[in-house]
Amino acid sequence: MILEACPSFRETWDTSPDKDLLYVVVGNLARHLLTLYRAGQTDEFKPVCETVERLHVEGDDYVRELATIGFLEGVQNVWANNGADPEDFYPFLLPESRKWWKELNDFWAGKIPRVGAGLHNN
């Protein structure tokens, strides 16, 4: 699904020895998206965010956790740790993903005790 949404990620995927470690894969995707963003190439952001939304809406607990903790938090951390404002990514997200993005922000700001505490758990 990731490669369909973001064909430019193919080279990173093909050279990664960690294809079976999904959290590593989505972390690499977060770095790749930052590279694209800095180059002004955001065309693939929409299909990536549609895929993440689908994972949030249709996935089981583990898949939703990967979409939230793996991907969304990965974008927030990778972008912030590399001098980019992760909130620049927020407008590309769809409604369910936006809820979880805000939930992560609330958690890190100490407003809620854990991710999932402020929103429903599907």
FIKOLZA-1660 file (N, C-alpha, C; in steps of 0.1 Angstrom, whole numbers, plus 5000, padded with zeros to 4 digits):
% residues 122
   i   px   py   pz ch aa at
   1 5008 4988 5000  A  M  N
   1 5000 5000 5000  A  M CA
   1 5009 5013 5000  A  M  C
   2 5019 5012 5008  A  I  N
   2 5028 5024 5008  A  I CA
   2 5034 5027 4995  A  I  C
   3 5039 5016 4988  A  L  N
   3 5046 5018 4975  A  L CA
   3 5036 5023 4964  A  L  C
   4 5023 5019 4965  A  E  N
   4 5013 5023 4956  A  E CA
   4 5010 5038 4959  A  E  C
   5 5010 5042 4971  A  A  N
   5 5007 5056 4975  A  A CA
   5 5019 5065 4972  A  A  C
   6 5031 5060 4973  A  C  N
   6 5043 5068 4972  A  C CA
   6 5054 5061 4964  A  C  C
   7 5052 5061 4951  A  P  N
   7 5062 5053 4942  A  P CA
   7 5076 5058 4944  A  P  C
   8 5078 5071 4948  A  S  N
   8 5092 5076 4949  A  S CA
   8 5099 5070 4961  A  S  C
   9 5092 5063 4970  A  F  N
   9 5097 5056 4981  A  F CA
   9 5104 5042 4977  A  F  C
  10 5102 5038 4965  A  R  N
  10 5106 5025 4960  A  R CA
  10 5121 5023 4963  A  R  C
  11 5129 5032 4959  A  E  N
  11 5144 5030 4961  A  E CA
  11 5148 5028 4976  A  E  C
  12 5142 5036 4985  A  T  N
  12 5144 5034 4999  A  T CA
  12 5140 5020 5003  A  T  C
  13 5128 5016 4999  A  W  N
  13 5122 5003 5002  A  W CA
  13 5131 4992 4996  A  W  C
  14 5135 4993 4984  A  D  N
  14 5143 4982 4978  A  D CA
  14 5157 4981 4984  A  D  C
  15 5163 4991 4990  A  T  N
  15 5176 4990 4996  A  T CA
  15 5175 4988 5011  A  T  C
  16 5163 4988 5017  A  S  N
  16 5162 4986 5031  A  S CA
  16 5163 4971 5035  A  S  C
  17 5171 4967 5045  A  P  N
  17 5172 4954 5050  A  P CA
  17 5161 4951 5060  A  P  C
  18 5153 4961 5063  A  D  N
  18 5143 4960 5074  A  D CA
  18 5129 4960 5069  A  D  C
  19 5126 4955 5057  A  K  N
  19 5112 4955 5052  A  K CA
  19 5102 4948 5061  A  K  C
  20 5106 4939 5069  A  D  N
  20 5096 4932 5078  A  D CA
  20 5094 4940 5091  A  D  C
  21 5101 4950 5093  A  L  N
  21 5100 4958 5106  A  L CA
  21 5092 4970 5102  A  L  C
  22 5078 4969 5103  A  L  N
  22 5070 4980 5098  A  L CA
  22 5072 4994 5105  A  L  C
  23 5076 4994 5117  A  Y  N
  23 5079 5007 5124  A  Y CA
  23 5091 5013 5118  A  Y  C
  24 5101 5005 5114  A  V  N
  24 5113 5011 5107  A  V CA
  24 5108 5016 5093  A  V  C
  25 5100 5008 5086  A  V  N
  25 5095 5012 5073  A  V CA
  25 5088 5026 5073  A  V  C
  26 5079 5027 5083  A  V  N
  26 5071 5040 5083  A  V CA
  26 5080 5051 5088  A  V  C
  27 5090 5048 5096  A  G  N
  27 5100 5058 5100  A  G CA
  27 5108 5063 5088  A  G  C
  28 5112 5054 5079  A  N  N
  28 5119 5057 5067  A  N CA
  28 5110 5065 5058  A  N  C
  29 5097 5062 5058  A  L  N
  29 5088 5069 5050  A  L CA
  29 5086 5084 5055  A  L  C
  30 5086 5085 5068  A  A  N
  30 5086 5099 5073  A  A CA
  30 5098 5107 5069  A  A  C
  31 5110 5101 5069  A  R  N
  31 5122 5108 5064  A  R CA
  31 5121 5111 5049  A  R  C
  32 5116 5102 5042  A  H  N
  32 5114 5104 5027  A  H CA
  32 5104 5115 5024  A  H  C
  33 5093 5116 5032  A  L  N
  33 5084 5127 5030  A  L CA
  33 5090 5140 5033  A  L  C
  34 5098 5141 5043  A  L  N
  34 5105 5153 5047  A  L CA
  34 5114 5157 5035  A  L  C
  35 5121 5148 5029  A  T  N
  35 5129 5151 5018  A  T CA
  35 5121 5157 5006  A  T  C
  36 5110 5150 5004  A  L  N
  36 5101 5155 4993  A  L CA
  36 5095 5169 4996  A  L  C
  37 5091 5171 5009  A  Y  N
  37 5086 5184 5013  A  Y CA
  37 5096 5195 5011  A  Y  C
  38 5108 5193 5015  A  R  N
  38 5119 5203 5013  A  R CA
  38 5122 5206 4999  A  R  C
  39 5119 5196 4990  A  A  N
  39 5121 5198 4976  A  A CA
  39 5109 5204 4969  A  A  C
  40 5099 5206 4977  A  G  N
  40 5086 5212 4971  A  G CA
  40 5078 5202 4963  A  G  C
  41 5080 5189 4966  A  Q  N
  41 5074 5178 4959  A  Q CA
  41 5064 5171 4968  A  Q  C
  42 5052 5177 4969  A  T  N
  42 5042 5171 4978  A  T CA
  42 5031 5164 4971  A  T  C
  43 5032 5161 4958  A  D  N
  43 5022 5154 4950  A  D CA
  43 5018 5140 4956  A  D  C
  44 5027 5133 4962  A  E  N
  44 5024 5120 4968  A  E CA
  44 5019 5121 4982  A  E  C
  45 5018 5133 4988  A  F  N
  45 5013 5134 5002  A  F CA
  45 4998 5130 5002  A  F  C
  46 4991 5134 4993  A  K  N
  46 4976 5131 4993  A  K CA
  46 4974 5116 4993  A  K  C
  47 4980 5108 4983  A  P  N
  47 4978 5094 4984  A  P CA
  47 4983 5087 4996  A  P  C
  48 4995 5092 5002  A  V  N
  48 5000 5087 5014  A  V CA
  48 4990 5089 5025  A  V  C
  49 4985 5101 5026  A  C  N
  49 4975 5104 5037  A  C CA
  49 4962 5096 5035  A  C  C
  50 4958 5094 5023  A  E  N
  50 4946 5086 5021  A  E CA
  50 4949 5071 5026  A  E  C
  51 4961 5066 5024  A  T  N
  51 4964 5053 5028  A  T CA
  51 4965 5053 5043  A  T  C
  52 4970 5063 5050  A  V  N
  52 4971 5063 5064  A  V CA
  52 4957 5064 5070  A  V  C
  53 4948 5072 5064  A  E  N
  53 4934 5073 5068  A  E CA
  53 4927 5059 5067  A  E  C
  54 4930 5052 5056  A  R  N
  54 4924 5039 5055  A  R CA
  54 4929 5030 5066  A  R  C
  55 4942 5030 5069  A  L  N
  55 4947 5022 5080  A  L CA
  55 4940 5025 5093  A  L  C
  56 4937 5038 5096  A  H  N
  56 4930 5043 5108  A  H CA
  56 4916 5038 5108  A  H  C
  57 4909 5038 5097  A  V  N
  57 4895 5035 5096  A  V CA
  57 4892 5020 5095  A  V  C
  58 4900 5014 5087  A  E  N
  58 4897 5000 5084  A  E CA
  58 4906 4990 5091  A  E  C
  59 4917 4994 5097  A  G  N
  59 4927 4985 5103  A  G CA
  59 4922 4980 5117  A  G  C
  60 4928 4969 5121  A  D  N
  60 4926 4964 5134  A  D CA
  60 4934 4972 5144  A  D  C
  61 4934 4968 5157  A  D  N
  61 4941 4976 5167  A  D CA
  61 4956 4978 5163  A  D  C
  62 4963 4968 5159  A  Y  N
  62 4977 4968 5156  A  Y CA
  62 4980 4978 5144  A  Y  C
  63 4971 4977 5134  A  V  N
  63 4973 4985 5122  A  V CA
  63 4971 5000 5126  A  V  C
  64 4960 5003 5134  A  R  N
  64 4958 5016 5138  A  R CA
  64 4969 5022 5146  A  R  C
  65 4975 5013 5155  A  E  N
  65 4986 5017 5163  A  E CA
  65 4998 5021 5154  A  E  C
  66 5000 5013 5144  A  L  N
  66 5011 5016 5134  A  L CA
  66 5009 5029 5127  A  L  C
  67 4996 5031 5123  A  A  N
  67 4993 5044 5116  A  A CA
  67 4995 5056 5126  A  A  C
  68 4992 5054 5138  A  T  N
  68 4993 5065 5148  A  T CA
  68 5007 5066 5154  A  T  C
  69 5012 5056 5161  A  I  N
  69 5025 5057 5167  A  I CA
  69 5036 5055 5158  A  I  C
  70 5035 5047 5148  A  G  N
  70 5045 5045 5138  A  G CA
  70 5046 5057 5128  A  G  C
  71 5035 5059 5121  A  F  N
  71 5036 5069 5110  A  F CA
  71 5034 5083 5115  A  F  C
  72 5023 5087 5122  A  L  N
  72 5021 5100 5126  A  L CA
  72 5031 5105 5135  A  L  C
  73 5034 5098 5146  A  E  N
  73 5044 5102 5155  A  E CA
  73 5058 5102 5149  A  E  C
  74 5060 5093 5139  A  G  N
  74 5072 5093 5132  A  G CA
  74 5074 5106 5124  A  G  C
  75 5064 5110 5117  A  V  N
  75 5065 5123 5110  A  V CA
  75 5068 5134 5120  A  V  C
  76 5060 5135 5131  A  Q  N
  76 5062 5145 5141  A  Q CA
  76 5077 5146 5146  A  Q  C
  77 5082 5134 5149  A  N  N
  77 5096 5133 5155  A  N CA
  77 5106 5136 5144  A  N  C
  78 5105 5129 5133  A  V  N
  78 5115 5131 5123  A  V CA
  78 5116 5145 5118  A  V  C
  79 5104 5151 5115  A  W  N
  79 5104 5164 5110  A  W CA
  79 5110 5174 5121  A  W  C
  80 5105 5173 5133  A  A  N
  80 5109 5182 5143  A  A CA
  80 5124 5181 5146  A  A  C
  81 5129 5168 5146  A  N  N
  81 5143 5166 5149  A  N CA
  81 5153 5170 5138  A  N  C
  82 5147 5173 5126  A  N  N
  82 5155 5178 5115  A  N CA
  82 5152 5192 5111  A  N  C
  83 5147 5200 5120  A  G  N
  83 5145 5214 5118  A  G CA
  83 5133 5218 5110  A  G  C
  84 5123 5209 5108  A  A  N
  84 5111 5212 5100  A  A CA
  84 5099 5213 5110  A  A  C
  85 5089 5220 5107  A  D  N
  85 5077 5221 5115  A  D CA
  85 5068 5210 5111  A  D  C
  86 5066 5200 5120  A  P  N
  86 5057 5189 5116  A  P CA
  86 5043 5193 5114  A  P  C
  87 5039 5205 5119  A  E  N
  87 5025 5210 5117  A  E CA
  87 5023 5213 5102  A  E  C
  88 5034 5215 5094  A  D  N
  88 5032 5217 5080  A  D CA
  88 5027 5205 5073  A  D  C
  89 5028 5193 5079  A  F  N
  89 5022 5181 5073  A  F CA
  89 5007 5179 5077  A  F  C
  90 5003 5185 5087  A  Y  N
  90 4989 5184 5092  A  Y CA
  90 4979 5186 5082  A  Y  C
  91 4980 5197 5074  A  P  N
  91 4969 5200 5064  A  P CA
  91 4967 5189 5054  A  P  C
  92 4976 5180 5052  A  F  N
  92 4975 5169 5042  A  F CA
  92 4966 5158 5048  A  F  C
  93 4965 5157 5061  A  L  N
  93 4958 5146 5068  A  L CA
  93 4943 5147 5066  A  L  C
  94 4937 5135 5066  A  L  N
  94 4922 5134 5066  A  L CA
  94 4917 5133 5080  A  L  C
  95 4903 5134 5082  A  P  N
  95 4897 5136 5095  A  P CA
  95 4902 5126 5106  A  P  C
  96 4901 5113 5104  A  E  N
  96 4905 5104 5115  A  E CA
  96 4920 5105 5118  A  E  C
  97 4928 5107 5108  A  S  N
  97 4942 5109 5111  A  S CA
  97 4945 5122 5118  A  S  C
  98 4937 5132 5115  A  R  N
  98 4939 5145 5122  A  R CA
  98 4935 5143 5137  A  R  C
  99 4925 5136 5140  A  K  N
  99 4921 5133 5154  A  K CA
  99 4933 5127 5161  A  K  C
 100 4939 5117 5155  A  W  N
 100 4951 5110 5162  A  W CA
 100 4963 5119 5163  A  W  C
 101 4965 5128 5153  A  W  N
 101 4976 5137 5153  A  W CA
 101 4975 5146 5165  A  W  C
 102 4962 5152 5167  A  K  N
 102 4960 5160 5178  A  K CA
 102 4961 5153 5191  A  K  C
 103 4957 5141 5191  A  E  N
 103 4958 5132 5204  A  E CA
 103 4973 5131 5207  A  E  C
 104 4981 5128 5198  A  L  N
 104 4996 5127 5200  A  L CA
 104 5001 5141 5206  A  L  C
 105 4997 5152 5200  A  N  N
 105 5001 5165 5205  A  N CA
 105 4996 5167 5219  A  N  C
 106 4984 5163 5222  A  D  N
 106 4979 5164 5236  A  D CA
 106 4986 5156 5246  A  D  C
 107 4990 5144 5242  A  F  N
 107 4998 5135 5250  A  F CA
 107 5011 5141 5254  A  F  C
 108 5018 5145 5243  A  W  N
 108 5032 5151 5246  A  W CA
 108 5031 5164 5253  A  W  C
 109 5020 5171 5253  A  A  N
 109 5018 5183 5260  A  A CA
 109 5014 5181 5275  A  A  C
 110 5011 5168 5278  A  G  N
 110 5007 5164 5291  A  G CA
 110 4993 5166 5294  A  G  C
 111 4985 5168 5284  A  K  N
 111 4970 5171 5286  A  K CA
 111 4962 5158 5288  A  K  C
 112 4968 5147 5283  A  I  N
 112 4961 5134 5285  A  I CA
 112 4972 5124 5290  A  I  C
 113 4968 5113 5297  A  P  N
 113 4977 5104 5303  A  P CA
 113 4983 5094 5293  A  P  C
 114 4976 5091 5282  A  R  N
 114 4981 5082 5272  A  R CA
 114 4974 5084 5259  A  R  C
 115 4980 5080 5248  A  V  N
 115 4973 5081 5235  A  V CA
 115 4961 5071 5235  A  V  C
 116 4950 5076 5231  A  G  N
 116 4938 5068 5232  A  G CA
 116 4929 5072 5243  A  G  C
 117 4934 5080 5252  A  A  N
 117 4926 5084 5264  A  A CA
 117 4917 5096 5261  A  A  C
 118 4920 5103 5251  A  G  N
 118 4911 5115 5247  A  G CA
 118 4901 5112 5236  A  G  C
 119 4903 5101 5229  A  L  N
 119 4894 5098 5218  A  L CA
 119 4889 5084 5220  A  L  C
 120 4879 5080 5212  A  H  N
 120 4874 5067 5213  A  H CA
 120 4884 5057 5208  A  H  C
 121 4884 5045 5213  A  N  N
 121 4892 5034 5208  A  N CA
 121 4883 5025 5200  A  N  C
 122 4886 5024 5187  A  N  N
 122 4877 5016 5179  A  N CA
 122 4880 5001 5182  A  N  C
% end
